Amino acid sequence: MHCIKHIMENLLWVGANDRRLAMFEGVYSVPDGVAYNAYLLLDEKTVLFDTVDKAVQHRFLENLAEGLSGRPLDYLVLQHIEPDHSAAIEAVVNRHPNVTLVLNKKSAGFVSQFFNLNSAVKIMIVEEGDTLRTGSHNLHFIMAPMVHWPEVMVTYDEKTRTLFSADAFGSFGALNGAIFADEVNFGRDYFDEARRYYTNIVGKYGPQVKTLLKKASGLAIDMICPLHGFVWRKNLQDIITPYTLWSSYEPEEQGVMIAYASVYGNTENAAEILASRLRDAGIKTVMFDVSVTPASDIIAAAFKWSHLVFASTTYNAGIFVTMEALIYDLVAHNIQNRTVALIENGSWAATSGKLMRDKLAQCKNMRFIGEVSLKSSVKSEKLTEINALAAAIADTFITEKPAAPAQSPAHIDTNAMWKIPYGLFLVTARDKGKDNGCIVNTISQVTVTPLQITVYINKDNMTHDMILRTGELTVSVLTKSAPFTIFEHFGLTSGKDKDKFNSINRSWGRTLVRLENGLYGLTEHTNAIMSARVISSVDCKTHTIFIAEVTQAQNLNNEPSCNYDYYFTNIKPKPQLATKDKVGFVCKICGYIYEGEPLPGDFICPLCKHGAADFVRL
Ligand code: FEO
């Protein structure tokens, strides 16, 4: 029996799910199954976008017949000829002999390689930028070579602003009734499988994915219909932003992935000691036994984490078999920009360290920071070396050490710093479906061409971590009309304690709008809003300096910008006067009162994160 889903008026999902497939493409386990999506547009002409894998062809043909309700199929758009999407071409043509196949030249070659279509089948060859009017819809064809095969193209429907994206933005996992990503908790339940899909299927082709993202950024897109996984109709940045990160081979998170291959547990012992020392230093770690965990999971993790450690015993004078396979696979997937450390083991002639290093050195921008060579098991001198390796790895992290005691040398008067003029800004970010924002005073334009800004943000702020992960931010320039409630809401509370956008002030909260990058900008009590994409960052101990390229900017009005002086003089309520019996210190920045004495030299204001130097006695 047919089982179709309505995507929107006149657009149906006519695909099918497979939960019995053990290995997708013969190599990737799919414990949650896989969806083969096909879409049917019912315009003056009927248009089918792709077919499905032969394993689910029967259900797909039932769905197609139901969707057409007796109408003939006019066009079959073939975006990707890999058989998981093309296997049913012959069956469709047999049922609709007058259908026209719409495909590019490369695809036509692949179709003739895979199938034996009747030479009478009608073919329409399209190229980059070609369009096809089907009635009220106008389809634009956009070439996307190597996302994931060379013939891939995507299709943009101008009327509904829908991108039929082929393999791009897809995911492993069958559809369990829901068709839209916003019907489920995608970030919690499906994001890991989307990462595993991306990294393993198209991870190798980052530059080509970037080219497609660049083309897509020039389109107004309201919906994305991929060939696997969910349809995206809301919060498109939740899938586009990770693609931007992954295709740049930038890590999602700071932390260490340790993959080890151990025959008798001694190499594993070394890996565990290293992981323990790293955790002692406050660094996140994940561990995989490469003989147990499927390579596709480890490849996905390698794309996620910033630091990679490979520990392998020597086997047949080489790298242990499962580790060798993993490293070859990782290199084939083009992993880049990682900090790497190695542990080798060998009872008489250890070679695995050098061999792993030689292979990984083929990848771009891999920074090797240390290696430990074991002879059979960890002895005390090797324990010292492992501890030293952990320390060397820890040194490369952005450490969150407490600020140094607020003691300034005699020749530094920190009051001089107060003479530097600053503006005040609301900076917003969005990560895994959650919005957050904070108030900052340090934003500057750096260059005009390209148009770049710097944004300094305290690492304690949740917004900081979100920007670090997503690389996207939006700035709203606050004006002198901004009420204290804005500063209080975004500057004196933490997104770690409350959802700032779910508890918004009604009067100015209603003026929040989402910009093109999906982030919020405030349009009242502000005079300009701009979005930017991070291209570089600098660790400055308590803060990170983000250097970002402006992607959107809007001048709203000519209200004067709020500066720090104006805020302190006219907006911020004056700190409470000290009562006679109160002993303590007040923060000059936000008015927080520390009761008692002495004020610890390394005290950090819990509200505004300024140090002891910015406190004065009550
Ligand atoms: Fe889903 Fe590249 O095929």
Boltz pocket constraint, residues with backbone or C-beta under 6 A from the ligand:
constraints:
  - pocket:
      binder: B
      contacts: [[A, 80], [A, 82], [A, 84], [A, 85], [A, 148], [A, 149], [A, 167], [A, 227], [A, 228]]
      max_distance: 6.0
